Structures are given as C-alpha cells and as structure tokens.
Amino acid sequence: MMKKVLGKMPGKWLPGVVSAILFTFCSGPAMADMTAAQQWIDKEFQPSTLSRQQQAGEMEWFINAARPFKGMEIKVVSETIPTHEYESKVLAKAFEEITGIKVTHDLIQEGDVIEKLQIQMQSGKNVFDAYVNDSDLIGTHSRYGHVVNLTDWMAEEGKEVTLPTLDVDDFMGKSFTTGVDGKLYQLPDQQFANLYWFRYDWFTREDFKRQFKDIYGYELGVPVNWSAYEDIAEFFSEHVGEINGRAIYGHMDYGKKAPDLGWRFTDAWLSMAGAGDKGIPNGKPVDEWGIRVDENNRPVGSSVSRGGAANGPAAKYALKKYMSWLRKYAPPGALGMDFYQSLPYLATGNVAQQIFWYNSFVSSIVKEGLPVVNADGTPKWRMAPSPHGPYWEEGMKLGYQDCGSWTLLKSTPLERRKAAWLFAQFCVCKTVSLKKTHVGLTPIRDSDIRHASFTERAPKLGGLVEFYRSPARVAWTPTGTNVPDYPKLAQLWWQNIGEAVAGEVTVSTAMDNLAREQDRVLMRIARSGVQGDQGPLLNPEKPESYWLNKPGSPKAKLANEKPQGETLDYDKLLQAWKEGRVK
C-alpha cells in the first residue's frame, strides 16, 4: 500500500502527508531508518531543489523499496574524480544507514573501469553489481546485448525498484545514453565538458590588448577559430614571454604515448577541427571518430576510400596543429606528460590559455590561495566555448562532454542488480543531486544548474554555470552510436597517434594506419556476426576522390587552412548566454 500511495505523487508531495504516512506505516526499525534519513537531509543534503518534506518522501520510498535487500552487500565501481569520491565516501555511508544495504564503491582509473566491464561482459561472471561507465560506450552497449536496456527495465523487471520521482527528462545527458534503437541504456551520474580556458585577467589588460591588435590586426579575446587560438598562443609565448619575471606560455597540452593520449583525440578533437558531418549529438553519417554509418546506423568504414574521414584532410590537419602547438607554445616537459600529470599545471599560473580543458577539474582550481584565484575567491580565469578549425560548419558538434553513467549488466544476478539500481538512483535523486553537484561541479540535472544556489555561486566558477544554462551546451557531446566497440577501437588511437607525436612516422602515415586498423576491427566484428543486423557492413573501397568530391564528410583539403583570426569579447558572450542566445 505504501508503494501505491507514493507512486501517485511522483512530483508533488502534499504538505503534511509525508509525516502522516510515516507515523501510520513506520514502526520499529523503519522509524530508525527514517530518523537516519532525516539527519542526512538536515546535515548533508542541502541545498536541494526539493523541499525537506519532498526529500523525506523520496527517502521513505528508498527505505521501503530496499527492505527485501536489507543486509545485502553490493559492489560498484567508477573512475576517480571528486564527484565519485563523494559518492564513495559520503553517499555510500548515507545509503547504508538509510536502507540497510552496504555498498563498497571502488575508485579506479577510467581505463581500468572499462577493463573490468569487458571482463564481466566476456566471461559472464559478476565482477561488479553496477558500473559508472562513460556513455562513450553507448554504441557498444546498445549493439552487443550485454547491458540492461533501462527503458524496458524501469517499465518491467525493475519497476518496483524504480524511483517514481527519478524524472529522466530532467537529465541533460539523456540523449547521450540513448542507443540507436531509441532506448535508454545508461543513467547519467556526472558530466563535464572540455571547454576553452583562459586567463581573463591577462586578456583584459589594456597593454596586452593594444600590443596584440598592433601585431595581429584584431582584438584580443575569446578565439572563435583555431587561427585566433594559434595567434594568441604565439603572442603570449613569444611576444609577452614573461610576467613579473616569470616565464609564461600561450598553450597547454600533453603528449606522452599512453592510453590517455587516445582520449585526447577521440574526445572530439577531429570534430573541433571540422572532420565530421553536421548533427547533434553526433555527426551523421560521419561522426567525430571518422566512422561512417549507413541509413540503418550500421558502420560502413573509417577510411576515406570507404566514405569515412579518419584519414581525411581535416583529420590530418587536426593532428598537425596539435603537434605544432605542443612543441611551439606549451611549457617545457608537456610533450612527456600524460593526462594526469598535466592536470595540475594550470593552477601554477603561467599558462595563458588551453583549448581543451575538462571542467570536472574546476573544483581543484577554485581554491583560495592559488595563483589563479583572486583574494576575494573569484577566479582570474574563465571558461568559454572551444574554438573550431577551418573545416567546421554550423550545426556540427563543437566539443566533447563526458557523461559517466550508471550501467547494469545482464550477467549480474537479478537481486543484486536491483539493489545496485537503488544505489544508482540514490546517487542521482533530487534529494541528493544538487549537493553532489556543488561538491563535484559535474551537473547532470537541468533543475540543479538553474537553482538559486548556483546563481549565487556562479561568479566564483568562471563561466561554468553560464555555459550549462546556455543553449550552447548541446554542441558538446560524448562519443556516439557510430562506434560499435569502444574498447577495441579506442586503443588504436593512442598507439598510432603516439607514433606521430614521437616522430616515428609522419602525420599522414599515422592517420592512414589508424583508419586502416579501424576498418580491420570493423571487419572482424562483421565476420563474427555477434552484433547481428546492427553490426558493421563495410563499403567496398573506391578512389578517395569519389568521396572527397561529394558534399559533406570526408571533406576535400582546403586551399587555406588558416583563415583570418576571429575573437569574441567574453563579457558580451556571457550576456548572450544569459539571454538564451548561443553567442
């Protein structure tokens, strides 16, 4: 009866009803559970988009839904970022005290999460009861059949353990976790974009503005295109050179030959250059990996000879620019850094801009006392939309957005899967999600980012809030459904690109090799038949000119790959966002 009562009030808990329900239906241990819930609501889960009464209603639902699993111990896993540390250290404890289900939430590197996931999918043996797994694997999950289809799960087998107030439509990343069949396969838990980062205090200095305009003929500001980004990198590295006796640099990146070098490129670098086709959340028929699909969403090739773009002129241009900027304008040692080593560098205060910076690390760069934070706690830096390359066209995605999402596997025993689903929902429910967003700064709900508490905090977050409230946010998306096997294909990127970065092969050879090897993997998947009529069906090879002379991607080489630099005034851009305009 309790479930029926709660189920009729998915978004509105009538004043006074919850308290009456508690006294009517709860006694003994349940009251103790509700006491714990109320303590967590009062001491930890503030602010919230819900009233305290509504929060109590959600917690009451969890208590009742969890009763069959009380005393169970479950294991979940995610990559190590501040948001997941909060879930592991705080939310797992709260969930146990409120529901009686003990959760071990392991924190490991992203590559290790994918490895564990693969082991469970291939062996059929339960390794973890749930995974926070990047939505980059949506094409993999929706094709192989190992992952639970959440749309059907919530309506059927998992209905009794699905939160009535989950409000899936409130998740900004819902489209990222939807498969080619239109079904939801993952539930967003955190998301963050790779945006342009720059030193606002330097960009607004009148002496630097005058000097830049004298040299380049246009205003120093947020770069709209890669031409302007390159000019700004050159300006701060070579024309400014130092500030207050300290060397400064116009660019930051990393180049060590390691798996995370692959993310540097699969995380939309080619689409920022303009290699793919128009389309949101991903280019169709050619996406940001250079993989083409047919009218049935079946991958048909990566190479230009098969209609793909992984080794097209725009892709080769993108790699050339990455390598050139890294060598010319980045700090000494950047070439040998990996992703994790490069992360703390911006906080040291001697970099003018970074074209590709994940805003999940905002929380580590807003701390008072850092060289990049003012005495009043406001940042000396800002974030803005990423500049685009010369092949980019209006209507294309403009950057990458990570969307770590709860993923259930069919190989997990049903009862354990249900208990894990409860914890997954607990981590994203409206009672908890706003506070979690303030801790990790990886917003998933539209209602959270529009809350008054973020309006108040926005001046100290350097444009993060304004970006997520703006219509521009839709152009930053994860890897999409064109990629049929993320783990197999992703490892090809760092190996081939790493050879070019190390000077072992030319840019052209590296991208040709990458495209060829991606096609080989697609062929193997096709021959296996494991993905059925959703799997690859490669196009026959044709002269590259056949495809390059057609509209769309792959695109023919431009005569001029460095058009005039173009910039925007940041404060005007911010005002446009506030008014609901893209720019």
N, C-alpha and C positions, 0 to 999 in steps of 0.2 A: 504493500500500500504506500509506503514511504516513497518508493521509486515513482509510483504513478503521480503522486502529489507533486514531487519535484519536477517530473517530466513535463507537467503542464505549465511550468513557469520558467521557460528557457532564458528569458532576458530580463524579466521584471519580478523581483521578489517583493511581494506585497508587504507594506510596513506592519511589523508585529507578528506576521505569520510564522517566520522562521523560529522565533522564540517559542511560540506556542507549540510548533511541531517538535522542537527539541524536548520540551517538558512532557509532551504526550507520548513520544515514541522512544526516548532515550532513557536508559537507566543503567546503573552499574558501570561496566567498562566503557560503554558508549559515551556516557557522560564524561568520563575521564578523557576519552579521545577528543570530545568537543571542547573540553577545558584546555587541552593542549593546543587545539586549533585556534581557539580564541587568543591564547597567549602569543602564538606566532603571528596572527593577524595584527595584534596590537603592537608587538615589539619589532617585527621584521617586515611584514608585508604591507608597508606603507611607503610611498603613496600607491594608490590603485585607482583604476578607472571605475571600480565598483564601490558602492557604499560598504561600510562594515557589515551591515545586515546581509547584503548580497554576497560578500565574501564568506560570511558564516554559512550561507546557503550552499555555496559551492563546496566548502569543506565538509558539510554534512553529507552531501552527495558522495564525496570520496569515502567517507567513513563507512557508509552503508554498502557502496559498491565493492569495497575492499574486504568486507567481512569473510567471504569464502576463502580468502588468501592470507588471512591474518597468521603471522608466524612464519610465512614463507620468506626465503632469502633469494633475491634475484641479483643478476649481474648485468650491468650495462656499460657501454664504453663510448668515448668521444675523444677528439683531439684536445690538446692542451691549449686553451685560450682562457682569458679571465671569466668569460660567461660560463664555461663548463666547470671551471674551478669553483664557482659559486654554487652550481648545481651539485657538485660532488661533496663539497664541504658543508653547505648550508641546507639546500633543498632536500638532499637525501635524508638528512637527520630529521628535518621537519616532517617529511613524508612518513618516516618510520614512527615518529611519535604520534602522528595523527591517525595513521591507518594500521599500524602494526606490521607492515611489510618492510623488511630490512633490505636496503639497496646498497650494493657495492658499485660505485660509479668510478670505473678506471679511467685515467687520463693518460693518453699516449700520443705519439706523433701521428699526423694525418695519414702518412704512408702506411703506418702500422695498423691503423683502423681498417684501411682497405685490404691489407693482407689478411687480417682476422676474418673480415667479411668474406673474402674469397675462399678461405679455408672452410668456413661453415657452408658456403654455397656448394663447393665442390665435394665435400665429404658427407654432407647431410647430417653431421653431428653438431649438436648445440654447443657453441663456444660462448656466446653472449645471448642474453634474452632480448636485448634491443640494442641498436646502434644509432648514434648520431653520426650520420653519414652524409657527405656532401651531395646535394642534388645534382651535381655534375654526372652522377651515375644514373640519371633518370632514364636515359636510353638503354642502359644495361638492364636496369631493374624491370622496365616495362616489357622487355623482349625475352628474357631468359626464364621467367616464371618462378624464380626462387623467392621473390619478395611478395609480401601480402598486399593485395590491392585494397587500399584503405577505404575507398568509396564503398565497395561491397562489404568489407569487414564491419564498418560502422553501421551499416544497414542490416546486417545479418548476424554472423557469428560473434562479432564483438559489440553488438548493440547494447547489451546490458552493462557493459563497462565503458561505454562512450558517453562522455560528459555532455549533458543537454545544453550547457552554455558554452561549448567549445567555440562556436562561431567561426567556422572555417573561412568564411568570406572576409573576415577581418584580417587574415594573414596576407601581408603584402607579397609574399613569395609563393602564393598558391599556384600560379601559372608555372613556376619553375619546377614544381614537384608533380606535375601532371604529365602522364605518358601520352604516347601517340594515339592511344585509344580513348583519351579524354578522361581517364580515371586517375584519382589521386593515389600515389604510391608512397609518398613520404609526407611527414608533418613538420613544417618549418619550426626550428628551435632557436636559431640565431642567424642573422645575415649581416653581411658587411660588404661594402663596395670598394673597388680600387679607384680612388679619385686622385685628382691633381692636388698636390700640397705645395704651398709656397710661403715665403717669409713676407707677410703683409707689411711689416714694419720697414723692410728694405724697399719693397716695391712702391711704397708711398713716400719715400724720401725724395724731396724736390731735386737735390743734386743728382741722384741716380736717374730720375725721370728725365731731366734735361740732357744728361750725358747720353742716355740710351737713345733719345729722339734725335740727337745730333748725329749719332753713328748710324742708326738703322732707318730713320725717317718716319717712324710711327711711335705710338705711345707705349710705354712700359705698362703692362697689365697682365691679366689672366690670358694665357695663349689659347686662341681658338684652334689653331692648326699647328702641325709639327714644325713648320717653318719658323713660327714665332718662338716655340719652345727651344729650338736649336739656337736662335739668335740670343735668347735670354741666357741660355747655358753658356754660350761663348762670352757674353757681356760680363757676367759675374765671375767667370773663371779667368778671363784674360784681360778685361778692361778695368774691373774693380780689383780683383785679386786678393785684397785683404781688407779687413775692417778692424779698427783698433789694434793693429799689429798682428792680427791672426789671419792665417790663410783661409779663404773661403772658396767654395766650389759651386758651379752652376747646375749640378746634376748629381743624383744619387741612384745607384742600382747595385746589382750583384751579378757575378758571372762564374762562380765555381761550378765545375762539372759534377753535378749531384742531382738526385731526383727532383729537388725543388726548383732547379733551373727549368724543368719541363713546365711547372705551373706558371712560371714567368711568361710563357708563351701560350699555353692552352688557355690561360686566363685572359683570353680576348685580345692579345696583342695584335694578332693579324686583323681582327675586325676593327681595331682602333686605326690601323693603317688604311683599312678600307678593302680588305681582300674578299670579303663575303658578299652576300646579297642583302637586299633590304628585307626587313621582317623583325618583329618583336614577338616573343623574347629572343628568337634566333633567326639568322638569315635562312631564307628558303628560295631556291632549292639548295644553295651552297651556304654552309654555316661558317663560324669563325675557326673551325679546325681545317677548313678547306674541303670538307666532305660533302659531296652532292647526294641528294636523295631524289627518288622519282615521285610521281604523283601519289604513290601509295606509301610514302615515307620509308622506302627501302633504300639503304645506302648503295650507290652505284659507282663510287670511285673518289679517290683523293687527288690523283694526278690530273694535270691539265688535259692529257691525252684521253682521259675518261670523263671529262667535264668537271673535274674538281679544281681546287685552287691552292692546294698546299704547296705547290712549287710554281705558282704563277708569279708574274712580275710584282704584284703588290706584296706577296709573302716574302719574296727575296728582298724587296725594298725595306720591309719591316725589320728583317734580321740585320741588314746592313746598318740601319740607323741605330738600332740597339747597340751593336758592337762599336760603332763610331763614337757615340755619346759616352759610352762606358770608358773608353780609352782616353778621350779628349778632355772630358769635363767632370768626371767623378773623382772623389778623393783617392789618394794612393791606397792600394790594398783592396779596393772594391772589386776588382777583377777576380780576386781569390776568395771573396766572401760568399757564403751561402745565404739563403733566405733568413735564417735565424740570426746569423752574425750581423746582417745588415740592418735588422730592425731597430736596434737602439741608436743608430747613428744620427738620425735627425735631431734627437734630443740634445746632442752635443752643441748644436747651434752654429755650425759653419757650412750649412748647405742652403742654397737659395731656393731650390725647387726640386720636386720629384714628380715625374709624370705618372707614376704607378705606385700608389701607396694605399695599403689596406686600412680602412678606418676602424677595424677591430682593435687597433693599437692606439686609438685616441686616448683611452683610459690611462695609458702609460706615459703620455706626453702632455698631460694637462696638470701635472703635479707642480705645486708651488715650489719655487726654488730652482727649477730647471732653467737653463739659459734661454729657452724658447718660451718662457712664461713670464708675464709682467708681474710686478709686485702685488697688483690687485687681483691676481689669479686669472686674468684674461690672457689668452694666447697671443704670442707675437706672430703666429702663423694662421693661415686659413686653408680650407679645402674648397675646391671648385670642380666643375666638370672637366673631364680629361680632354686635352686637345686631340684632334683627329688628323690622320695622314691624308695625302692628296687623292687617294683612291676612294675615300669615304664619301657617302652620299646621304642626304637627308632621308630618314626612315630606316637607317641601319642602327643596330646596337652600337653603343659608344664605349662600352667598358664592361668589366666583369663584376659580378656580385656573387659572393659566396653565400650559400644557403645551407648550412648544416641542419639536417632534418632527421627526425626520428624515423627509423626504418625497422620493420618487423620482418623476420624470415619465417617461411612456412615450416622450416625444419625445427623451429623452437616449439617444444610441447605446448599444447593449447593453453593449459592453465598458467604456465609461466609467461606465455605471450600476453595473456590477459592482464596479469599482474604488472608486467613491464609496460603495457599500454596505459595503465592507470598512472604509473610514474611519469611516463612521457607527457601525458596530458596535464599532470600536476605542474610540470616544469614550464608549461606554456599557458596555463589557465589565466583568466583575467585577474584572479586574486593575487597571483604571483608575478605575472609578466612585466608589469610596469616597473616594479622594484628591481627585477632582474635586468631590465633594460638600462636602468640608471647605473647599475653596477658594471655591466659588461659593454654597454653602448653598442649593442648589436640588435637593433629593433626589428621585431617581426610583425607586430600588430599596428595597423594604421591608427587605431584608437589610442595606443600608448604614445606614439610620437606626436600626436596632436593634443596631448594632455597639458594642462596649465603648468605642471611642474617642469616640462621641457621648454615651455615658453620662457619660464624664469631662468632656466639653466643655459639656454641657447648661447648667450654672449660668451660663455666660457668653453664652448665646444667647437669654435672655429668654423661654423658653417654646416656641421653635421645635421643639426635639426632642420635647418632650412632646406638642405638637399632632400632629406627624406619626406618633407612635406610638399616638395615641389613636383610638378608634372615631369620633370627631367628624370626622375628616379627610374622610370620604366625602361630607359635605354641602357641600364646596367644590369646584365643578366648572367646567370651561370651557363655552363656548357649545356647544350640542349639535346634533343632526341635524335639528332643525326648521328651521334656517336654510339654505336651499338655495343661496344665493350670498352668502357673507360680504362679499366686496369691494364688490359693488353695494349691498347693504343697509346696511353699516356707515357709509358716507359720508353717509347720510341723517340719522343720529343727531346728529352734531356740528353740522350745518347748522341743523336745526330746534331743537334744544335751545339752541344758541348764540344764536338769536334771542330765546328766552325769557329767558336769562340776561342778555342785553344790554338787556332791557326793550323790545324791538321789538314783541313780541306777548305775549299772555297765556299762562300755563301751559296752559290748556285748548286754546287755538288751536294751540300748538306741538305738543302730543301728538296732536291731531286731524290736523294736517298730516302728522306723522310716520307715523301709522297709514295714512292715505290713500296716501302716497307709497310705503310698503312694499307695499301691495296692488297699486299700479301696476306695481312691479317684478315681483311675483309673477305678474301677468297677462302681462307681456311674456315672462317665462320660459316660461309655459304656452303662449303662442301660438307661440313658437319651436319647441317640441317637442323641444328639444335634450336635455332630461332624461328624455324618454320617460315611462314609467309611474311614475317616481319623482319627477317634477316636480310643481309646484303644480296644484291643481284647485280653484279658489276657490268657496266657498259663495256662494249668492245673498244679497243684503243683506236684512235683516229689521230691524224696530224693535229698538233696543237693549234694551228691556225684555224681549224674548223670551229673550235670552241672560242678562241680569243676574238674571232670576228663576229660572234653572236652578242646580243645585248646581255647585260648582267655579268655575273661572275662565272668563270675566271675572266679578268679584265686585262686588256692589252696594255703594254707598257706605255706610260705617259711620256711625252716629249720633254715635259718639265715637271720633275718630281719635287721641286722646291718653289712653289708659288710665293707670292708676297706674304709676309708675315701679317697676322691679324690678331689683335688682342681686344679684350673687353675690360671695362672698369669694374672691379669686383663689387663695389658698393651698389652700382646700378644693376648688376646681375642679381645681387641679393634682393633688391627691391622687386625685380621682375618675378623672382621665385615667390616672394610674399604675396604678390598679386595674382599668382597662379599661372604665370607665363613661363615658358621654357627659358627664354633669355630676352 
